[in-house]
Amino acid sequence: MATRVTIKGQVTIPKAVREGLGLRPGDEVEFVAEGGGYRLRKVVRTNPFSRYRGVLRGQAGRRPDDLVRQMRGEIGGRIGGEARR
């Protein structure tokens, strides 16, 4: 597939390529030098909050104030399976 470069240096990524890469508006792509040319690649960033997903599982029904006091060490126990440091 071919496309033209505009005067501003922009190109339109063909629909088949966007669909193949799973690109949606707002996604980032990068150009990787490879074998004398460049390859287009979708940038996949990990969600910085994903490692915290499920940390409070098992705490349902507890009062938020009690959870905060426990995290502060005002009352004993552990939150989310990790010991307080």
N, C-alpha and C positions, 0 to 999 in steps of 0.2 A: 504494500500500500504506500502511496506517496501523497504528500501534501505540500503546500507552498508556504514559504516563510513570508510574513508580512513585513512592511517597512519598519515596524517596531520590534522585529525579531520574534514574533509570536507565530505559533502554529496551532492548527485545530487537530486534536487527536481523533482519528477516525472512530466512529461508533463501535465497530467490531473490536478495535483495540481497547477502548474504554471498557466495553463489556467483558472482554477477556481478562483484563486486569482487575475488574471489579471497581473501577474508578467512579466516584460520585463527585458532584460539585463540592469544592472545598478540600478535596483530598490533595496530598502532596505527592509529587513524583520527583525522582532524581535521575540524572544522567550519569551512567557509569562508563568510564573509558574501558574499552575492551577490544583487543585485536586491531588497533588502528581505527576503530570507530567508536560509537557510543551505543549503549543499551539503555532503554527507558525502563525504570523500575518504580513501582508504587512504594511509597514510604509508609511503613507500618510502625506506629508508635504504640508502646504498651501504655495502658492506662495506669497512672501512678497510684491510683486508689485500689486497683485490682487485688493487690496483696492483702488488703484489709477486709476484703469481702468475706463475710461469715465470721468475723472475729467475735462478734457479740451473739452468735447463735447460741441458743440455750439460755439466754438472759431475758427472754420474752416474759413479760408480766412483772418484772422487777421495776421498782420505782427509779426513775432517772437520777434523782437526788442520791439514792443509795449507791447506784453505780459510780457516780462521780466521787462520793466519799470513799468508796472502795479503791478507785484508781488513785486517789490522793494518799491512800494508806491510812485513812482515818478509821477504817474498819477492816478486819482481816479477810483473807481470801484472795482468789485470783480472778482476773477478767479474761475471757476469751482463751483460756488454757495456758496463758503465759504468766510466769511469775513477775511481780512488780520489781523493777530494778531500782 
